[in-house]
Amino acid sequence: MKDKNSKVNSRREFIKKMTAASLAASATSIPLASFLSSCSPEVQKRAATADSVILLWMAGGMAHTETFDPKAYAPFEKGLETNRVLSTFPKHPTVVDGLEFSEGLQSIGDVMDKGAIIRSYKAADLGHILHTRHQFHWHTCYEPPQSVQAPHIGAWIAKELGPANPVIPPFISMGQRFTMGEAEELKAFHTAGFLGSEYGPFLIPDPSEGLDSVRPPQGMSLKRFEARYKLYKELANKSEVMEQAGDYQRESLMRSMEQSYRLLNSPEAKVFDLSQESKEKYDTYNTGRFGLGCLLAKRLIENGGRFISVSTEYEPFLGWDTHANGHTRAKQMKALIDRPVAQLIKDLDESGHLDRTLVILASEFSRDAIMEGRPGEEVKDQASRQPDKIEHIRHYGMHRHFTDGGSILIWGGGVQKGLVYGKTADERPCVSIENKVVIDQVHQSIYHALGIDSQTHYEIEGRPFYTTPDGKGQPILDLFGKEIKSSKENVA
């Protein structure tokens, strides 16, 4: 009986995987998609320099002074004054003259001649600093909470551009599980919101098991699965949630399920099978789930992926969420990302896909050893208490949330190669002091490269809902080549 139950549970889990994107947009109790009254914004497509996007998400708060914007190095020693600690790693030159990264990121530094860096990102002042609040804001461009289900940027792109390959889901999210703390808050922005279920993320928590996401569980024949699939469609169509959601949401759910079913029966399903790669290539990427996510992202782009997110995963007090052992954890995280990110850029460049693929590496905010939030702002201090003098390695590093400076890396898709944009102060507080960048500009720069007009919007409850709040966001034109610089839009 135990084995039988196990098989039943496995099948149920498979059904859940196949419809994860569909249900994501219905994550809240209010079916706001039913109020969608305009599905064709009257905007003109501009000339695009990119067709696809890969977002490499450094979940948990990546300290800019410990990674891509190093400051004065203070080596560890007992009795070291905490206020002297700006960077706990020495600097290393990159392939771009005058550009230095901190130790442990030399491989990424070697591909910066193919991309650009923004060194002046300012996270929003959301008052009480919480990772999931800032992650919601970064991914949707809207501050939580919202009365309308705000779509993830990947959903906007899926809606406006559609799939590059009709079989491959246009929005794929990898690496983030929803089984730990703040799961509901994470789900809140992993959604297509009012745009409809078919534009929501196809979720792959573990890229090494990506193939399992697109095939029936072991022991279930395709014929039996088809019968269950038809039954599930009938049940979903009659469910109480779908009845509340309205015709648009119900039809969107059906289209999402049909897309998953097409993928199951298509040759493209093999794209998710990482065993198709050579052992050498697999081992190069394999630093863990994130590294394998980069490998799968490469394969997806080569086969018609549109928007792909690969996360180091947010789990409170793990990963980049370094409230203790900041230096030690940062060293581990750099080893996790350095080789696979660099290899991803090299492989896309060699295959000719980088020119039309925008690759972005970012985090919700930065960190500082002693400062919480931003200078002059009253915020609730959640971080671990830091002694004035460091007596143990666990206090060495960046522990507190810092929202007034940060780095974003961008490759491909028309971005100027070797560009360094913006600057932060060399002394504490290491705030953005030149060409400050906010999230509206980041989103509109991505849309700009993809040819999506800044005024794209839909009417929700009688009001326009834009890709960025009030449609006021502007792209950073200096990031791009001459073709985009000739645009009549003003530089943000």
C-alpha positions in Angstrom: 0.0 0.0 0.0 2.8 2.3 0.7 4.3 1.9 -2.8 0.9 2.5 -4.4 0.4 5.7 -2.5 3.9 6.8 -3.5 3.0 6.3 -7.1 -0.2 8.3 -6.7 1.6 11.1 -5.1 4.2 11.1 -7.8 1.6 11.4 -10.4 -0.1 14.2 -8.6 3.2 16.0 -8.3 3.7 15.7 -12.1 0.2 17.2 -12.7 1.2 20.1 -10.4 4.5 20.7 -12.3 2.7 20.7 -15.6 0.3 23.4 -14.5 2.6 25.4 -12.1 2.6 28.3 -14.5 -1.1 28.2 -14.9 -1.9 28.4 -11.2 0.7 31.0 -10.4 -1.5 33.8 -11.7 -4.3 32.7 -9.4 -2.1 32.7 -6.3 -4.1 35.4 -4.6 -7.7 35.2 -3.6 -8.9 38.1 -5.9 -9.2 37.1 -9.6 -8.1 40.5 -11.0 -7.5 39.0 -14.4 -11.3 39.1 -14.9 -11.2 42.9 -14.9 -8.8 42.9 -17.9 -10.6 45.1 -20.5 -7.8 45.6 -23.1 -5.6 43.0 -24.6 -4.0 45.0 -27.4 -2.2 48.1 -26.2 -2.0 50.7 -29.0 1.7 51.1 -29.1 4.3 50.7 -31.8 7.0 48.1 -31.7 10.5 49.7 -32.0 13.5 48.2 -33.6 14.8 45.5 -31.3 18.4 44.6 -30.6 17.5 41.6 -28.5 15.0 38.7 -28.9 15.5 36.9 -25.5 16.5 37.6 -21.9 18.3 35.6 -19.3 18.1 36.9 -15.7 20.7 35.6 -13.4 19.2 36.4 -10.0 21.5 36.7 -7.0 18.8 36.2 -4.3 19.5 37.5 -0.8 21.4 40.7 -1.3 24.8 40.7 -3.0 27.2 43.2 -1.5 28.6 45.4 -4.3 31.8 46.1 -2.4 32.5 42.4 -2.0 31.8 41.5 -5.7 31.8 43.9 -8.7 32.6 47.2 -7.1 35.5 46.5 -4.6 36.8 49.2 -2.3 39.8 49.3 0.0 40.7 45.8 1.2 40.9 45.2 4.9 42.4 41.7 5.6 41.1 39.8 8.6 42.8 40.2 11.9 41.6 40.1 15.5 40.8 43.5 16.8 40.1 44.9 13.4 37.7 47.9 13.7 34.5 47.2 11.9 34.2 50.7 10.5 37.4 50.1 8.5 35.9 47.1 6.6 34.7 48.1 3.1 35.9 45.0 1.2 37.1 41.7 2.6 38.6 40.6 -0.7 41.5 42.1 -2.7 40.9 43.5 -6.1 41.7 41.8 -9.4 41.9 43.4 -12.8 39.3 42.3 -15.4 39.8 42.2 -19.2 38.5 45.8 -19.4 41.2 48.4 -18.7 40.6 50.1 -15.4 37.8 47.8 -14.3 38.5 45.6 -11.2 36.4 43.0 -9.5 37.0 41.4 -6.1 38.9 38.1 -5.7 36.9 35.1 -6.7 35.2 36.6 -9.8 38.1 36.5 -12.2 36.2 34.3 -14.7 33.4 36.8 -15.0 36.0 39.5 -15.2 37.4 37.8 -18.3 34.1 38.2 -20.2 33.4 41.8 -19.4 34.7 42.9 -22.8 31.4 41.4 -24.0 29.2 43.3 -21.7 28.6 46.3 -19.4 28.3 47.1 -15.7 26.0 49.5 -13.9 27.7 50.5 -10.6 25.0 52.9 -9.4 21.8 51.0 -8.8 19.7 52.4 -5.9 17.1 50.0 -4.5 13.8 51.6 -3.5 13.1 53.0 -0.1 10.4 50.7 1.0 10.7 51.5 4.7 10.8 48.2 6.5 13.5 46.3 4.6 12.5 42.8 3.7 14.0 40.6 1.0 10.8 39.5 -0.6 9.4 43.1 -0.6 12.4 44.3 -2.6 12.4 41.2 -4.8 8.8 41.8 -5.6 9.7 45.4 -6.5 12.7 44.4 -8.6 10.8 41.7 -10.6 7.5 43.6 -11.1 8.7 47.3 -10.9 5.8 47.9 -8.5 6.0 48.4 -4.8 4.1 45.9 -2.7 1.3 45.6 -1.8 -0.7 46.2 -4.9 -4.5 46.1 -5.4 -3.9 44.7 -8.8 -1.9 41.5 -9.4 1.3 43.0 -10.9 2.9 40.8 -13.6 6.5 39.7 -13.4 8.8 41.3 -16.1 9.1 37.8 -17.7 5.3 37.7 -18.0 5.2 41.1 -19.7 7.8 39.9 -22.2 5.9 36.6 -22.8 2.7 38.6 -23.4 4.2 41.2 -25.7 6.5 39.0 -27.7 5.0 35.6 -27.4 7.1 32.4 -27.6 10.2 32.4 -29.8 9.5 28.7 -30.3 5.8 27.7 -30.1 6.7 24.7 -28.0 9.1 26.2 -25.5 7.3 28.1 -22.7 8.1 31.8 -23.2 8.7 32.4 -19.4 10.8 29.8 -17.5 11.9 30.3 -13.9 14.6 28.0 -12.4 16.2 27.5 -9.1 13.7 28.8 -6.6 11.7 26.4 -4.4 8.6 27.4 -2.5 9.0 25.1 0.4 10.9 27.3 2.8 10.4 30.5 4.7 8.5 33.4 3.0 7.2 31.0 0.3 3.9 32.8 -0.1 5.7 36.1 -0.5 8.0 34.6 -3.2 4.9 33.2 -5.0 3.4 36.7 -5.1 5.7 37.9 -7.8 6.3 34.6 -9.6 3.1 35.3 -11.6 1.7 36.7 -14.7 -0.9 38.6 -12.6 -3.8 40.1 -14.7 -2.1 39.1 -18.0 -3.3 35.5 -17.6 -2.0 32.1 -16.6 -0.5 31.3 -20.0 2.1 34.0 -19.5 3.1 32.8 -16.0 6.4 31.1 -15.3 7.1 27.4 -16.1 8.7 26.5 -12.8 11.8 24.3 -12.6 13.0 24.2 -9.0 15.9 21.9 -9.8 17.5 22.3 -13.2 19.2 18.9 -12.9 15.7 17.4 -12.9 14.4 19.6 -15.7 13.4 16.7 -17.9 11.1 15.4 -15.1 9.2 18.7 -15.5 8.1 17.8 -19.0 7.4 14.1 -18.8 5.0 11.8 -16.9 6.4 10.1 -13.8 8.0 6.8 -14.0 5.5 4.0 -14.4 2.8 6.1 -16.1 2.3 5.4 -19.8 1.7 8.2 -22.2 -1.8 6.9 -23.0 -2.7 6.9 -19.3 -1.3 10.3 -18.8 -3.4 11.6 -21.8 -6.5 10.3 -20.2 -5.6 12.0 -16.9 -4.8 15.2 -18.7 -8.2 15.3 -20.4 -9.9 14.7 -17.0 -7.8 17.3 -15.3 -8.8 19.9 -18.0 -12.4 19.1 -17.3 -12.0 19.5 -13.6 -9.9 22.7 -13.9 -12.5 24.2 -16.2 -15.2 23.5 -13.6 -13.3 24.4 -10.5 -14.6 27.1 -8.1 -11.4 29.1 -8.6 -11.8 29.2 -12.3 -15.5 30.1 -12.1 -14.5 33.1 -10.0 -11.7 34.1 -12.3 -13.9 34.6 -15.4 -13.7 33.6 -19.0 -10.4 35.3 -19.8 -8.5 33.6 -17.0 -10.2 30.3 -17.6 -9.2 30.4 -21.3 -5.7 31.5 -20.4 -5.4 28.5 -18.1 -6.5 26.1 -20.8 -4.0 27.6 -23.2 -1.3 27.2 -20.6 -2.2 23.5 -20.1 -2.3 22.9 -23.8 1.2 24.4 -24.2 2.5 22.1 -21.5 0.9 19.1 -23.2 2.5 20.1 -26.6 5.9 20.3 -25.0 5.5 16.9 -23.5 4.9 15.4 -26.9 7.5 17.4 -28.8 11.2 16.7 -29.7 12.0 20.0 -27.8 11.4 18.1 -24.6 15.0 16.8 -24.9 16.2 20.4 -24.4 15.6 19.9 -20.7 17.8 16.8 -20.6 21.2 17.9 -19.4 22.6 14.5 -20.0 22.7 15.4 -23.7 25.7 17.7 -23.0 29.2 16.4 -23.0 30.7 15.4 -19.6 33.3 18.2 -20.0 30.6 20.8 -20.6 28.4 19.5 -17.8 31.3 19.5 -15.3 32.3 23.1 -16.3 28.8 24.3 -15.4 28.2 22.0 -12.5 28.8 24.1 -9.3 25.3 23.1 -8.1 21.7 23.9 -9.0 22.6 27.4 -10.1 25.4 26.4 -12.4 23.2 23.7 -14.0 20.5 26.3 -14.4 22.9 28.3 -16.5 23.6 25.3 -18.6 19.9 24.7 -19.1 19.4 28.4 -19.9 22.0 28.1 -22.6 20.2 25.1 -24.1 16.9 26.9 -24.0 18.2 30.0 -25.7 19.7 27.8 -28.4 16.2 26.3 -28.9 13.9 29.3 -28.8 13.7 30.4 -25.2 12.3 33.9 -24.6 12.7 34.8 -20.9 14.6 32.6 -18.6 15.4 33.3 -14.9 18.0 31.4 -13.0 18.2 32.0 -9.3 20.8 31.2 -6.7 17.6 30.8 -4.6 16.3 32.9 -1.7 16.1 31.1 1.6 16.3 33.3 4.8 19.9 33.4 6.2 21.3 31.3 3.4 23.0 32.0 0.1 23.6 35.7 -0.4 21.6 36.5 2.8 24.7 36.9 4.9 23.7 38.1 8.3 26.7 36.2 9.7 29.9 34.8 8.3 29.7 37.4 5.5 33.2 36.9 4.1 33.0 33.1 4.2 29.6 32.9 2.6 30.5 35.5 -0.1 33.5 33.3 -1.0 31.2 30.3 -1.3 28.7 32.1 -3.4 31.4 33.5 -5.8 32.6 29.9 -6.3 29.0 29.0 -7.1 28.5 31.7 -9.8 31.9 32.6 -11.3 32.6 29.7 -13.6 29.1 29.0 -14.9 28.2 32.6 -15.6 31.4 33.1 -17.5 30.9 29.9 -19.4 27.3 30.9 -20.3 28.5 34.1 -21.9 31.3 32.3 -23.8 29.0 29.7 -25.1 26.3 32.1 -26.2 29.0 34.2 -27.9 30.5 31.3 -29.7 27.1 30.0 -30.9 26.1 33.5 -32.1 23.2 33.9 -29.7 24.7 36.5 -27.4 24.2 39.3 -29.9 20.4 38.8 -29.6 20.2 37.7 -26.0 20.3 40.1 -23.1 21.9 38.5 -20.0 21.4 40.3 -16.7 23.0 39.6 -13.4 21.4 41.4 -10.4 20.3 41.3 -6.8 17.6 43.0 -4.8 20.0 45.3 -2.8 23.6 45.4 -1.5 25.1 45.1 2.0 27.3 47.0 4.4 29.2 45.9 7.5 27.6 48.4 9.9 24.9 50.4 8.1 21.3 49.3 7.7 19.2 50.8 4.8 20.5 54.1 3.4 22.1 57.1 5.0 19.7 59.5 6.7 16.7 57.1 6.6 15.1 55.6 9.6 14.6 51.9 9.1 14.0 49.0 11.4 17.3 47.3 12.0 16.8 43.6 11.5 20.5 42.7 10.9 22.7 40.8 13.3 24.5 43.0 15.8 28.0 43.8 14.8 30.7 44.5 17.4 32.8 47.6 17.0 35.9 45.4 16.8 36.1 42.0 15.0 37.3 39.2 17.2 35.9 36.2 15.2 35.7 35.4 11.4 31.9 35.2 11.6 31.8 39.0 12.1 34.1 39.6 9.1 32.2 40.7 6.0 29.0 42.4 5.0 26.0 41.6 7.1 23.4 44.4 6.9 21.1 45.5 4.2 22.3 48.5 2.1 19.9 50.0 -0.5 21.9 53.1 -1.7 24.4 51.4 -4.0 24.6 48.2 -6.1 25.9 46.6 -9.2 24.1 45.1 -12.2 25.9 43.3 -15.0 24.5 43.2 -18.6 25.8 41.3 -21.7 24.6 41.1 -25.3 21.4 42.4 -26.9 23.0 45.6 -28.2 24.7 46.6 -24.9 27.9 48.6 -25.3 30.8 46.3 -24.7 33.3 47.1 -21.9 31.1 50.0 -20.7 31.2 51.1 -17.0 28.1 53.1 -16.1 27.7 54.9 -12.8 29.9 55.2 -9.7 29.7 54.7 -6.0 31.7 56.5 -3.3 35.0 55.0 -2.4 34.5 55.7 1.3 31.6 54.7 3.6 28.8 55.1 3.0 29.5 53.7 -0.5 26.4 55.3 -2.1 25.7 55.9 -5.7 27.1 59.3 -6.7 27.1 59.3 -10.5 24.4 58.3 -13.0 22.1 56.9 -10.3 19.8 54.1 -11.6 16.4 53.0 -10.3 14.4 49.9 -11.2 12.1 51.7 -13.6 15.1 52.5 -15.8 16.3 48.9 -15.6 13.0 47.5 -16.8 12.6 50.1 -19.5 16.1 49.4 -20.7 15.2 45.7 -21.1 12.0 46.5 -22.9 13.8 49.0 -25.1 16.3 46.4 -26.2 13.4 44.0 -27.0 11.5 46.6 -29.0 8.6 47.0 -26.4 7.4 50.5 -26.2 7.6 52.3 -22.9 3.9 53.2 -23.0 2.8 49.6 -23.2 -0.2 49.2 -20.9 -3.6 47.5 -20.3 -6.8 48.9 -18.9 -7.5 47.3 -15.5 -10.6 48.3 -13.6 -10.9 51.4 -15.8 -7.3 52.5 -15.3 -4.1 52.1 -17.3 -1.6 49.7 -15.9 1.9 50.2 -17.5 5.0 48.1 -17.6 6.5 50.7 -15.2 4.5 52.9 -12.8 2.5 55.5 -14.7 4.4 54.8 -17.8 7.1 57.3 -16.7 10.1 54.9 -16.8 12.8 55.6 -19.4 15.6 53.4 -20.7 19.3 54.1 -20.1 20.2 54.9 -23.6 23.9 55.2 -22.8 24.0 51.4 -22.3 23.3 50.8 -25.9 25.0 51.3 -29.3 24.5 54.0 -31.8 21.3 52.5 -33.3 19.4 52.9 -30.0 21.2 56.1 -29.0 19.6 57.8 -32.1 16.1 57.3 -30.5 14.2 60.5 -29.9 13.5 59.5 -26.3 15.2 61.4 -23.6 18.0 59.9 -21.6 16.8 59.0 -18.1 
